[in-house]
Amino acid sequence: MADSFIGCHVALSLLSGVRLDGCVAHIDPLTQQMTLREVTIYFPGQQQPHQTPIYGVVGKDIADLEILANPPAINIPSNKTQTTASPPARQPPPPTTSQSSTTFVEHTQNGHVSPILDQLLLDSPRASRSPVAPRSRAKPKPSKSTSAATDRRRNRQRQPEANDWAGEDVKEYLQEEFDFQANLDMFDKAKVFAEIRESDQTDADTLLVSINRLPKKINLLPSENVLERRISQPNESMGDESDNASNSPCPHPVPTRPVSAKKITIATAEDKCVCPIVSPLQMAHAEHECVAVMGIDEDLFIENGGRGLCQLALKVSSHRQADGPLHFVILANNGKNGAYGLCAARHLRNHGHRVSVCLASGDVKMADVTQRQWHIAQAMGSHLHHGIQGLQQIGQGDMIIDAMLGAETKLTDLQDERSTYLSICDMMQWVNDQAAPVLSVDFPSGVDAGTGHPQHPMHYIQPTWTACLAAPKTGCISSRVTGELYMIDLGYPRQCWKRAGLKKATFPWGTQFVVGLTYL
């Protein structure tokens, strides 16, 4: 059936837009491929056609087919009328040139059959070699039965294809190259980009290319600063002065912002000799030089500090001792600051006063010096309590000694130790609810010893007196933070202060071990 179309001059329109004119040389019913000879190829957008001696088209790529009236000069005899030459033993290989995407391909795997080739194969009585009407178009519509019959026939007759054509010479096709320049000339890039710029309403300053552009370098004079001066803002987390005043009856509210931008000066209360001020880091460095470098026993400093606290507590409460022994309530923590409070409790008890000690509850292990002072207090028969429950059993005292945190430990550092943190916060609240005066050891608990700012808007001590151990700290910015200020000599050698970075390490002790200080 398909042999009746061999030799016909046809015009094909492919789905890709390419048009072909040529003579039918062979139609393979298995692969649904049509092979043309003396083919003229018309590519879209190119005026000059291309010539090729042979071309293969798969049926599914054909969009339209026309049988032209004028057949080509070359006549290919069919198998039935051939007498002198036999037909080719196999299908000629299609060209593999780069001009078209519809050259020879393998047979379809999904069983799709082109409707046009089906019509050529099945409707052969309607086609003949004789010329037909000029430019007559035939667009047969395939039926389901036709496609099904073709599928069954193709499946029955499918055999392995011979790939002998793959080794043939293709040098004659290498000279025909795709005209890239002709296709590029069809696209006017300058015009297209000009239209895009005209239609784009985006602000140029908002584009990434503008945002990521480096600023223009400016040459500065030697007297000009590269970085601008940064003005420090007050800490908003400290709350308002009115809030602090409403939560505590203490007459010394803690300021929420620096009292003054000028440098704080602290001097002795008697002769106004200026006293050096150290930071918490310098204090720790000096202590390390004393203990680790010079080999001074740490218990000596605890003993000197405890005796000085006892002297100061008895001094500031001397006007009330005429009524009899006083009741001192000492609040301690597991840290080193608690060791000073426990040592002071021993000295106060030796002077005939009643002492109640409350240790903050928690699972934190005691420091070695604190544990030794704790055992001594137990051996002396002191009243020892734990946490807020113990404070509620003690009742009201004549003076409260705050030895919980001091300058060494910050309240924010205890947030991971939840039980200790909550216990200290409850004890601070209990202290602020009492009418008894408060003496803070080294620095008020809950206040930063480096800045003088509260570490929590509610939980901090507002003392009546503050006993600075060894030296006043940089957090001593006003009497509203520390109350009346005193300094207790712990016995640090002068060389240790110099190694800690304190050049003028001359403290105005005079003949006293407890010295009163004032703010200038």
C-alpha positions as CSV (number, residue, x, y, z in Angstrom):
1,M,0.0,0.0,0.0
2,A,2.7,2.4,1.0
3,D,4.7,1.6,-2.2
4,S,2.0,3.4,-4.3
5,F,3.2,6.8,-2.9
6,I,6.9,6.2,-3.7
7,G,8.0,8.8,-6.2
8,C,5.3,11.3,-5.4
9,H,6.4,14.9,-5.0
10,V,5.1,16.1,-1.6
11,A,5.2,19.3,0.5
12,L,5.4,18.8,4.3
13,S,4.7,21.2,7.1
14,L,6.3,20.1,10.4
15,L,5.2,21.0,13.9
16,S,8.4,22.9,14.4
17,G,7.5,25.3,11.5
18,V,9.9,23.9,9.0
19,R,8.6,23.2,5.4
20,L,9.9,20.4,3.2
21,D,9.6,19.8,-0.5
22,G,10.8,16.5,-2.0
23,C,10.2,13.2,-3.5
24,V,9.0,10.2,-1.5
25,A,11.8,7.6,-1.5
26,H,10.6,5.2,1.1
27,I,7.9,4.7,3.8
28,D,8.6,2.3,6.7
29,P,5.3,0.9,8.1
30,L,7.1,-0.2,11.3
31,T,8.7,3.0,12.4
32,Q,6.2,5.3,10.6
33,Q,9.1,7.2,9.0
34,M,9.0,8.8,5.6
35,T,12.3,9.2,3.6
36,L,12.5,12.0,1.0
37,R,15.0,12.6,-1.8
38,E,16.1,15.8,-3.4
39,V,14.7,17.8,-0.4
40,T,14.4,21.5,-0.2
41,I,14.2,22.8,3.4
42,Y,12.6,26.1,4.3
43,F,13.6,27.3,7.8
44,P,11.4,29.9,9.6
45,G,12.9,33.4,9.2
46,Q,15.4,32.5,6.5
47,Q,14.8,33.5,2.9
48,Q,17.5,31.2,1.4
49,P,16.3,27.5,1.4
50,H,18.7,24.6,2.0
51,Q,19.1,21.6,-0.3
52,T,19.9,18.1,0.9
53,P,19.9,14.8,-1.1
54,I,18.0,12.8,1.5
55,Y,15.9,13.6,4.6
56,G,13.9,11.5,7.1
57,V,10.7,12.6,8.8
58,V,8.9,10.8,11.6
59,G,5.1,10.7,11.2
60,K,4.3,12.3,14.6
61,D,6.3,15.5,13.6
62,I,4.2,16.1,10.4
63,A,1.6,18.9,10.8
64,D,0.4,19.0,7.1
65,L,1.0,17.1,3.9
66,E,0.4,18.1,0.3
67,I,0.8,16.1,-2.9
68,L,2.2,18.4,-5.5
69,A,1.1,18.3,-9.2
70,N,4.6,18.4,-10.7
71,P,6.7,15.3,-9.7
72,P,10.5,15.6,-9.6
73,A,12.6,14.6,-12.6
74,I,14.0,11.6,-10.7
75,N,11.6,8.6,-10.8
76,I,12.2,6.0,-8.2
77,P,10.7,2.7,-9.5
78,S,8.7,0.6,-7.1
79,N,9.3,-2.9,-6.0
80,K,6.6,-4.3,-8.3
81,T,7.9,-2.8,-11.6
82,Q,11.6,-2.9,-11.0
83,T,13.4,-5.2,-13.5
84,T,17.0,-4.1,-13.6
85,A,17.8,-3.1,-10.1
86,S,16.6,-4.3,-6.8
87,P,15.3,-1.9,-4.1
88,P,17.7,-1.0,-1.4
89,A,18.2,-3.7,1.1
90,R,17.7,-1.3,4.0
91,Q,16.5,2.1,4.7
92,P,19.1,4.8,3.9
93,P,20.4,6.6,6.9
94,P,19.0,10.1,7.4
95,P,21.5,13.1,7.7
96,T,22.6,14.2,11.2
97,T,23.0,17.8,10.3
98,S,22.4,20.7,12.8
99,Q,19.9,22.5,10.6
100,S,16.8,20.6,11.8
101,S,15.5,18.9,14.9
102,T,13.3,16.5,12.8
103,T,16.0,14.4,11.2
104,F,16.1,10.6,11.5
105,V,15.1,9.4,15.0
106,E,14.3,6.0,16.3
107,H,10.9,4.5,16.2
108,T,8.4,5.7,18.9
109,Q,8.2,3.9,22.2
110,N,4.7,5.0,23.1
111,G,3.0,3.5,20.1
112,H,1.9,6.9,18.7
113,V,1.1,6.7,14.9
114,S,0.9,9.8,12.8
115,P,-2.6,10.3,11.3
116,I,-1.1,11.4,8.0
117,L,1.1,8.3,7.5
118,D,-1.8,6.1,8.6
119,Q,-3.8,7.5,5.9
120,L,-1.0,7.0,3.3
121,L,-0.7,3.4,4.4
122,L,-4.3,2.4,4.6
123,D,-6.0,4.6,2.0
124,S,-3.7,3.6,-0.9
125,P,-6.6,3.2,-3.5
126,R,-7.3,6.9,-3.3
127,A,-3.7,7.8,-4.1
128,S,-1.8,7.1,-7.4
129,R,1.2,8.2,-9.3
130,S,-0.9,10.3,-11.6
131,P,-0.8,14.1,-11.0
132,V,-3.7,15.4,-9.0
133,A,-5.3,18.8,-9.0
134,P,-2.8,21.6,-8.5
135,R,-2.2,22.4,-4.8
136,S,-4.9,20.1,-3.7
137,R,-4.8,19.5,0.1
138,A,-5.8,16.3,1.7
139,K,-6.2,16.3,5.5
140,P,-7.7,12.9,6.4
141,K,-9.0,12.5,9.9
142,P,-7.8,9.3,11.5
143,S,-10.3,7.0,13.1
144,K,-9.8,4.9,16.2
145,S,-10.2,1.6,14.2
146,T,-7.5,2.8,11.8
147,S,-5.0,3.6,14.6
148,A,-5.7,0.4,16.4
149,A,-5.2,-1.7,13.2
150,T,-1.9,0.0,12.5
151,D,-0.7,-0.5,16.1
152,R,-1.5,-4.2,15.9
153,R,0.2,-4.6,12.5
154,R,3.3,-2.7,13.7
155,N,3.6,-4.8,16.8
156,R,3.3,-8.0,14.8
157,Q,6.0,-7.0,12.3
158,R,8.4,-5.2,14.6
159,Q,11.9,-6.5,14.2
160,P,15.3,-5.3,15.4
161,E,16.6,-2.5,13.2
162,A,20.0,-2.7,11.6
163,N,22.4,-0.1,12.6
164,D,24.8,-0.5,9.7
165,W,24.1,3.0,8.6
166,A,25.8,4.4,11.6
167,G,29.3,3.7,10.2
168,E,28.7,5.5,6.9
169,D,30.5,8.6,5.8
170,V,28.8,11.9,6.8
171,K,31.5,14.4,5.6
172,E,29.2,15.7,2.9
173,Y,26.8,17.1,5.5
174,L,29.5,18.8,7.7
175,Q,29.8,21.7,5.3
176,E,26.2,22.7,5.9
177,E,26.1,24.7,9.1
178,F,23.4,26.6,10.9
179,D,23.4,30.3,10.2
180,F,23.6,31.7,13.7
181,Q,24.2,35.3,12.6
182,A,21.1,35.3,10.5
183,N,19.0,34.3,13.5
184,L,20.7,36.8,15.8
185,D,20.0,39.6,13.3
186,M,16.3,38.9,13.8
187,F,16.5,40.1,17.4
188,D,17.2,43.8,18.0
189,K,18.6,43.7,21.6
190,A,19.0,47.5,21.9
191,K,15.4,48.1,20.9
192,V,14.0,45.5,23.3
193,F,16.0,46.7,26.3
194,A,15.0,50.3,25.5
195,E,11.4,49.3,25.7
196,I,12.0,47.5,29.0
197,R,13.6,50.6,30.5
198,E,10.7,52.8,29.3
199,S,8.0,50.5,30.8
200,D,9.8,50.0,34.1
201,Q,8.5,52.3,36.8
202,T,10.8,51.0,39.6
203,D,12.8,53.6,41.5
204,A,16.5,53.2,40.8
205,D,17.4,53.8,44.5
206,T,15.4,50.6,45.5
207,L,17.3,48.3,43.2
208,L,19.8,45.9,44.6
209,V,22.5,47.2,42.3
210,S,22.0,50.6,44.0
211,I,21.8,49.2,47.5
212,N,24.9,47.1,47.2
213,R,27.0,49.8,45.7
214,L,29.8,50.8,47.9
215,P,29.7,54.4,49.1
216,K,32.2,56.9,47.8
217,K,35.4,57.0,49.8
218,I,36.0,60.2,51.7
219,N,39.5,61.3,52.6
220,L,39.5,62.5,56.2
221,L,41.9,64.9,57.8
222,P,44.3,63.7,60.5
223,S,42.2,65.7,63.0
224,E,38.9,64.0,62.0
225,N,37.5,60.8,63.5
226,V,36.7,57.9,61.4
227,L,33.9,56.7,63.7
228,E,31.2,58.9,64.9
229,R,30.8,59.4,68.6
230,R,28.1,57.2,70.1
231,I,25.8,58.7,72.7
232,S,25.0,56.1,75.4
233,Q,21.3,55.7,76.1
234,P,19.9,55.0,79.5
235,N,19.0,51.4,80.3
236,E,15.3,50.9,79.6
237,S,15.1,47.6,81.5
238,M,15.7,49.3,84.9
239,G,12.3,50.8,84.9
240,D,11.2,54.1,86.3
241,E,12.1,55.8,89.5
242,S,8.5,55.9,90.5
243,D,8.1,52.2,90.1
244,N,11.1,51.5,92.3
245,A,9.9,53.9,94.9
246,S,6.4,52.2,95.0
247,N,7.9,48.8,95.6
248,S,10.1,49.7,98.5
249,P,9.8,51.9,101.6
250,C,13.6,52.6,101.6
251,P,14.4,56.3,101.6
252,H,17.3,55.7,99.2
253,P,15.9,54.9,95.7
254,V,18.4,53.6,93.1
255,P,18.8,56.0,90.2
256,T,17.7,54.7,86.8
257,R,20.3,56.7,84.8
258,P,23.8,58.0,85.5
259,V,23.7,60.7,88.2
260,S,26.3,62.8,86.4
261,A,28.4,62.6,83.3
262,K,31.5,63.8,85.3
263,K,33.9,61.5,87.0
264,I,33.0,60.3,90.4
265,T,35.4,61.2,93.2
266,I,35.4,59.5,96.6
267,A,37.3,60.8,99.5
268,T,37.6,60.2,103.2
269,A,34.9,61.7,105.4
270,E,37.4,63.3,107.9
271,D,40.2,64.9,105.9
272,K,38.8,64.6,102.4
273,C,41.8,62.6,101.1
274,V,40.9,61.1,97.6
275,C,40.5,57.4,97.7
276,P,41.3,55.2,94.6
277,I,38.4,53.5,92.9
278,V,38.8,50.0,91.4
279,S,36.7,47.9,89.1
280,P,35.5,44.4,89.9
281,L,38.0,43.0,87.5
282,Q,40.9,44.9,89.1
283,M,39.7,43.6,92.5
284,A,39.7,40.0,91.3
285,H,43.2,40.5,89.8
286,A,44.5,41.9,93.1
287,E,43.0,39.1,95.1
288,H,44.6,36.6,92.7
289,E,48.0,38.2,93.1
290,C,47.7,38.0,96.9
291,V,46.6,34.4,97.1
292,A,48.1,32.7,94.0
293,V,51.3,34.7,93.6
294,M,52.3,35.9,97.0
295,G,50.8,32.9,98.8
296,I,48.7,34.7,101.4
297,D,46.0,32.5,103.1
298,E,42.6,33.5,101.9
299,D,41.2,32.9,105.4
300,L,43.2,35.9,106.6
301,F,41.3,38.2,104.4
302,I,38.0,36.7,105.5
303,E,39.0,37.2,109.2
304,N,40.0,40.9,108.6
305,G,36.8,41.6,106.7
306,G,34.6,39.9,109.3
307,R,36.2,41.8,112.2
308,G,35.8,45.1,110.2
309,L,32.1,44.4,109.6
310,C,31.6,43.7,113.3
311,Q,33.3,47.0,114.2
312,L,31.2,48.9,111.6
313,A,27.9,47.3,112.7
314,L,28.6,48.1,116.3
315,K,29.7,51.7,115.4
316,V,26.6,52.6,113.4
317,S,24.3,51.1,116.1
318,S,26.0,52.4,119.2
319,H,23.1,54.8,120.0
320,R,20.8,51.7,120.4
321,Q,23.0,49.5,122.5
322,A,22.0,51.2,125.7
323,D,18.7,49.3,125.6
324,G,20.5,45.9,125.7
325,P,21.9,43.4,123.2
326,L,20.9,43.9,119.6
327,H,19.5,41.3,117.2
328,F,21.5,41.1,114.0
329,V,20.0,39.2,111.0
330,I,22.7,38.1,108.6
331,L,21.8,36.9,105.1
332,A,24.5,34.9,103.4
333,N,25.0,33.0,100.1
334,N,27.1,30.0,99.2
335,G,29.8,32.3,97.7
336,K,32.7,34.0,99.2
337,N,30.7,37.1,100.2
338,G,28.7,34.8,102.5
339,A,32.0,33.9,104.3
340,Y,32.4,37.5,105.4
341,G,28.9,37.6,106.8
342,L,29.4,34.3,108.7
343,C,32.7,35.6,110.1
344,A,31.0,38.8,111.2
345,A,28.3,36.8,112.9
346,R,31.0,35.0,115.1
347,H,32.5,38.3,116.2
348,L,29.1,39.9,116.9
349,R,28.1,36.8,119.0
350,N,31.4,37.1,120.9
351,H,30.4,40.7,121.8
352,G,27.3,39.5,123.4
353,H,24.7,40.2,120.7
354,R,22.0,37.9,119.3
355,V,22.8,36.7,115.8
356,S,20.5,34.9,113.4
357,V,22.0,33.6,110.1
358,C,20.0,32.7,107.1
359,L,21.6,30.9,104.1
360,A,20.1,31.1,100.7
361,S,18.7,27.6,99.8
362,G,19.9,25.9,96.7
363,D,21.9,23.0,95.3
364,V,25.1,25.0,94.7
365,K,28.1,23.8,96.5
366,M,29.6,26.1,99.1
367,A,32.9,27.7,98.6
368,D,35.7,26.3,100.7
369,V,36.1,29.4,102.8
370,T,32.4,29.7,103.3
371,Q,32.0,26.1,104.4
372,R,34.7,26.5,107.0
373,Q,32.9,29.6,108.4
374,W,29.6,27.7,108.3
375,H,31.0,24.9,110.4
376,I,32.4,27.4,112.9
377,A,29.0,29.1,113.3
378,Q,27.4,25.7,113.9
379,A,29.9,24.8,116.5
380,M,29.3,28.1,118.4
381,G,25.5,27.4,118.5
382,S,24.4,30.2,116.2
383,H,20.8,30.2,115.0
384,L,21.1,28.9,111.4
385,H,18.2,29.1,108.9
386,H,17.6,28.4,105.2
387,G,15.6,30.4,102.6
388,I,12.6,32.5,103.0
389,Q,10.9,30.0,105.3
390,G,13.8,30.5,107.8
391,L,13.5,34.3,107.6
392,Q,9.8,34.1,108.4
393,Q,10.7,32.2,111.6
394,I,13.4,34.7,112.6
395,G,11.1,37.7,112.8
396,Q,12.2,41.3,112.9
397,G,15.8,42.3,113.8
398,D,17.5,45.4,114.8
399,M,19.9,45.4,111.9
400,I,20.1,43.3,108.7
401,I,23.5,42.5,107.2
402,D,23.3,41.8,103.4
403,A,26.1,39.3,102.6
404,M,24.4,37.5,99.7
405,L,26.0,38.6,96.4
406,G,28.3,41.6,96.8
407,A,30.6,42.7,94.0
408,E,31.8,39.2,93.1
409,T,28.5,37.6,92.0
410,K,25.8,39.0,89.7
411,L,22.1,38.1,90.1
412,T,21.9,37.4,86.4
413,D,24.7,34.7,86.7
414,L,22.4,32.7,89.0
415,Q,19.5,32.3,86.5
416,D,20.7,28.9,85.5
417,E,20.6,27.8,89.2
418,R,16.9,28.3,89.5
419,S,16.4,27.3,93.2
420,T,19.2,29.6,94.3
421,Y,18.0,32.5,92.1
422,L,14.4,32.3,93.4
423,S,15.6,32.0,97.0
424,I,17.8,35.1,96.8
425,C,15.0,37.1,95.1
426,D,12.6,36.1,97.9
427,M,15.1,37.1,100.5
428,M,15.7,40.5,98.8
429,Q,12.0,41.2,98.8
430,W,11.8,40.3,102.5
431,V,14.6,42.7,103.3
432,N,12.9,45.6,101.4
433,D,9.7,44.9,103.4
434,Q,11.5,45.3,106.7
435,A,11.9,48.6,108.6
436,A,15.3,47.7,110.0
437,P,18.4,49.4,108.6
438,V,20.5,47.4,106.1
439,L,24.3,47.1,106.0
440,S,25.5,45.7,102.6
441,V,28.8,43.8,102.5
442,D,31.2,45.0,99.7
443,F,28.3,46.1,97.5
444,P,24.4,46.0,97.6
445,S,23.1,42.7,96.3
446,G,21.3,42.9,93.0
447,V,23.2,46.0,91.8
448,D,26.0,45.9,89.3
449,A,29.3,46.7,91.1
450,G,30.7,48.0,87.8
451,T,28.0,50.5,86.8
452,G,25.8,51.0,89.9
453,H,22.7,49.9,87.9
454,P,20.2,47.3,89.2
455,Q,20.3,44.0,87.5
456,H,16.6,43.4,88.0
457,P,13.9,46.1,88.1
458,M,12.5,44.8,91.5
459,H,14.9,42.5,93.2
460,Y,17.9,44.5,94.6
461,I,18.9,45.9,98.0
462,Q,18.8,49.5,98.9
463,P,21.1,49.7,101.9
464,T,21.5,52.3,104.6
465,W,25.3,51.6,104.7
466,T,27.7,49.9,102.4
467,A,31.0,48.5,103.6
468,C,33.4,48.3,100.7
469,L,36.0,45.5,101.2
470,A,39.6,46.6,100.4
471,A,38.5,49.5,98.1
472,P,35.4,51.2,96.7
473,K,34.1,49.9,93.4
474,T,33.3,51.8,90.2
475,G,29.6,51.2,90.9
476,C,29.7,53.6,93.8
477,I,28.2,56.5,91.9
478,S,25.9,58.0,94.5
479,S,24.7,57.7,98.1
480,R,21.3,56.8,96.7
481,V,22.9,53.6,95.5
482,T,25.2,52.7,98.4
483,G,23.8,54.8,101.3
484,E,26.6,55.9,103.6
485,L,29.9,54.6,102.4
486,Y,32.7,52.9,104.4
487,M,35.9,51.0,103.5
488,I,37.3,48.0,105.4
489,D,41.0,47.1,105.2
490,L,41.6,43.5,104.2
491,G,45.4,43.7,104.2
492,Y,46.1,43.6,100.4
493,P,49.8,44.4,99.8
494,R,50.5,47.5,97.7
495,Q,52.5,45.5,95.2
496,C,49.3,43.5,94.4
497,W,47.4,46.6,93.6
498,K,50.1,47.8,91.2
499,R,50.1,44.5,89.4
500,A,46.4,44.8,89.0
501,G,46.9,48.1,87.1
502,L,46.3,50.6,90.0
503,K,49.2,53.0,89.6
504,K,48.3,55.2,92.5
505,A,47.8,52.4,95.0
506,T,47.8,54.6,98.1
507,F,44.7,54.2,100.2
508,P,44.1,56.7,103.0
509,W,43.8,54.3,105.9
510,G,45.6,56.4,108.5
511,T,45.3,54.8,111.9
512,Q,42.0,53.1,111.2
513,F,41.0,49.8,109.7
514,V,37.5,51.0,109.0
515,V,37.4,54.4,107.2
516,G,34.3,56.5,106.4
517,L,34.0,57.8,102.8
518,T,32.0,60.5,101.2
519,Y,31.1,61.5,97.6
520,L,32.7,64.8,96.4
